[in-house]
Amino acid sequence: MKSLSEIETTVKRATKASGYSWGVAEETAKCVRLLEAFGLPGIKDINKYFSERKENSFQNLNLILEKNQPSAKSYCPIILGVSFLDQSKSLEFLKKIELNNVAYPSIFLAFVSRASEIIGKKIHINLDKKEIILNLNLNIYSNIANNEFPSVANHLEISFLENIDNFSEEEWKNLYKLSEDTFVEETESLKQDGAGAGLTDND
Amino acid sequence: MKIELRDPNTIMKLSRLGSFHQSKLSFLRSFLNEFKDWEYKQDLFNLDENGYGEAVYSFKKDKRVYSLVCFANHIKDEERSDRVIATKWDAAFTLHDGVPGKKDIERLKNEVPKQEVGRLSYKELTLSRANKSVRLFNHVTENLSQGLQPDLNLLSKVGYLYRTTAVYGSGKFGLADRFRIKNREEINGPFRLEMMLVYLVRQFTFDQVNHVAFNKNPKKAIKLDEQICKNLGIGNSTGLGMAPFIVNHPTLLNNWILSREIALKKIREIQNVNKKDSELFVDCVKKSLTNITSWNTDSEYQKKKINNLLKDVQKFLKFIENDFDFTREYPFNSIYELLEKQTCEECIEYVVSIMMEPYSEITEPLVKEMSSDEEKYFNIPAHRTVEDLRNIIEKKYPNILKINFEKKENNQNFWFISKNKEEPRLADRFEEHGSELEQPLAIARDIKKLYEILLVSKNSQTVSDFLIKNSNLRHVIRRVFIVEKFPYSEIQDNTIGKNIMPIDMLRLKLSFFGALKFDPRSDKWLRICMFQGAPLPHELKNYDEQWVYKNNI
């Protein structure tokens, strides 16, 4: 079994060797490490992407807008990912971001996962009608069977989830009421002596 | 009195970092302190009459066990090399997490002796190999087998029976990643398991030499005297492999240096020093002279440094014994100020280390701060502005901004990774090929480049926008935001200049390990000794904390 440290070092070097800057290589290495730690196809997909990159060119998207459509080629997941990471604090104000034709979206997902931690919000992605939740970089949930991510995402919709409870007020109240059963009803004497402070605090 | 922390622009210069010495903060000393109440055991000792075979040693406490698995092999003299190109060694070791079963030992027997080309598992924590000091090993076995103790003069010239040529950890070659074990309290300090490996290897060398001597002449053989064992350490040969580490781990480097600086600051702030503490300090300085006078090297560079150190320490000792009054207020501050004015960098840092000796209450809490959660500081705050970035650079890198990288001598060298050994190397940019594959270790040059572009960029531009056109500088932009929070995270010097002494980088790291007697074999590699004078495993429960200064050979 390869250690995550070996994975990170090798991906960093391979990314640099594929023509990216050292700084971008460092980011990519962290992302592939993350995918592997989550049991997602990091090494597999970055390998395929670098092989494909030798034959085909990809488009770099540096400035992400609400709707993004590449001219003809697919978006490079690394440059797209780095841009998303760098712009995440401004992108979170957009209601929804749409991206078409993204190569190896699994790689891009890792960058979005890190962005989720930076902005402190969960992120929802609809990838060609499959659902993915990026949970503050703690884990990635998806309903993609066997984690077989496509080599190209035709359409990606990204939305930032507000930090709200995912249960009803009623459910909370019920649970809270149950928790009160661990409290002791205070008698007059307990009210007098149970707490550390005096009865008046005007001194 | 409030003392400021020392200026990183002085302390983080390579010549100063290359003058650091071991101290109470050093990892091998904090390892001994942490594991002193663990149960030590030799679990297996299956060597043949020539000392070849397997052995297992362990440290145990409650349900936690760490086991050193040793494999000693026969190699021909011509196969023995300390260089990284070697493929065979006298002995190979791994530290196993738990008690190794028979299957584990069989698996490890196949992999550990192969070192870099073998594969370890998440159950192994560190990996190492070592070569005999053949001259010394043979002399010791010969004498012991004749019922005689070895010649102390010869021992003092070498100081160890074996020297390691690499110690690996943290996920290398399949070893366990740091994250798997980082929450264990007993290893809450850098390189603790590497230190454990080296310490147990030292014991193996004594057991092996006794075993071989006994088998040579069972009737006459005696054991190596315990006092002699104590005064032997483990050697280490270290090359450039270690140098990039301190550049690649800026927050960790900061935490090491910051701990040392906080300790010094707190000691200088002590208003009244009690007699016991001042006497301990003076005693350590006095006894440490043996370490300097028995420091052997053929390196002219190091000889000159040792001579200056000896001269300055003797002068300093004379002064504190005859003319200095420890009952004055803030005595250690006065001492420090005097050192800065009158002694060389090597002596300043030497005495700073010894100042810590009486003050475990200052150093022990700092030991716990010497690790780093590096991931936390990895992300670039890209929403910040070009103006922020430029201000940080001006404040944190003033000396680096003065370097003219247009001059050939300031841009003379480049760092690269060798294809055959995957190890870092340094070469002349104008003489050798390969500079197009330069590693990102020319931080000073790249910071200066970044600064020059920032000077002509719009102040209000966000870093995110700036990065779109300047992706090639992303690695140093990350560092600028790190140094903003971690003042000692950056070497404030040129790592590619003509006059760079790479051994300064090695020495910095080795001093934090706790190494003694740096012996440069060139400007790119050196030999050191670890654990010389340290208590033996069975003495750990009650040992003299100042053992470093009480070495007798």
Interface residues (C-beta under 8 A of the other chain):
Chain A: M1 K2 S3 L4 S5 E6 R13 Y20 S21 W22 G23 V24 E26 E27 K30 N62 L63 V82 S83 L85 D86 Q87 K89 S90 R114 I118
Chain B: S121 Y122 S170 G171 K172 F173 G174 L175 A176 D177 R178 F179 E375 F378 N379 I380 A382 H383 I417 P440 V463 S464 L467 I468 S471 N472 L473 R474 H475 V476 I477 R478
